[in-house]
């Protein structure tokens, strides 16, 4: 965790930094020198820092004519990016989530609303949506509501109980963690409720369903097995995309369900209509809530 104390003003004797240190070619003029943790120095006019960053407005010396040197405990890619954002210079494409998160932390530390707003508009780019829990964690911490909702939607492809997600989930405040779990559970339970209660599935759900061909009572245990599998699927992947993809046709429970027939020899009418059933499932899934 970075704190304001990670910015340590060195003595104000001007060029106390050793001359062996390199200066960044694009930041070569100004009365303040910022040194990265990798030893690169960035010269920048103090008035730019004061206009753009609350921290420097209050801390930079305004009267000392000597070169002011500050060590910044940040790597070059982070410090350079935030300085570029402050100065309105072109910035490279984001390479990683680490880079974005560290840049955001530095911008927050400096109280720099300009860079923060640029980072906010970048945070829902595809590269970051690939890690929805990390996005959710940042968005909830900073209080970005829209980005929090987007992250919650993208989390639906994940099983929150998976070991691999525990570290990210542990970063969350408990109310945000609960909100996410509730969304996942709500989708699963609403879907189950629809499979158990929607009239379109009456044929499978009613205990006394007669065969529409001969009136013989149907054995619906295949439908129950199919529903159990669908429930597990929604539990582990509440997005439900596997239930509306071709994957579902390959489940043993689906194959058995579609193969179930009336036991009356001479009738043998299929118990269920796959096309109607799958269409109804798709409709049910599309009606589920998609954000916290
Ligand atoms: Zn029959």
Boltz pocket constraint, residues with backbone or C-beta under 6 A from the ligand:
constraints:
  - pocket:
      binder: B
      contacts: [[A, 211], [A, 212], [A, 213], [A, 214], [A, 215], [A, 216], [A, 262], [A, 263], [A, 264], [A, 267], [A, 268], [A, 269]]
      max_distance: 6.0
